[in-house]
Amino acid sequence: MNKYKAKKTKIDGITFDSKMEANYYGTLKMRKMAGEIVHFDIHPIVTLPGNIQWKLDFIVYYPDKRIEAIDVKGFETQAFKLKQKLFNSTHPLAPLAVIKKLKGKIWQEC
């Protein structure tokens, strides 16, 4: 466990930083089987200004050709907020979709 009480979880040989991120991976797998999404990348690296390398949680590809960058967060640190601002102001996949947990329910904000 880390200081934010996230527990690393391994599914299908992939290590996720938290149970919430692993659960979202399961959701993406189901959505792909249902045809709602075409493909998704796990832990892709993007480059931000200043040659900052940032590992996102997922990039999702939809049948209508939309592409969405997603990060799953139980807690937003100052470092995350800065990287999110850099991403949203410069990256072609902006805005970053942030998956959060609120009162036991998962919800998304862009």
MOSULZI-V567647 format. One record per helix or strand of 3 or more residues. SS is the DSSP state (2 for helix, 1 for strand). FROM is the first residue (numbers start at 1). LEN is the number of residues. If there is no record, write none. Layout:
# MOSULZI-V567647
ss from len
SS FROM LEN
SS FROM LEN
This chain:
# MOSULZI-V567647
ss from len
1 9 3
1 14 3
2 19 15
1 37 6
1 45 4
1 52 4
1 58 5
1 67 7
2 78 13
1 97 6
1 105 5
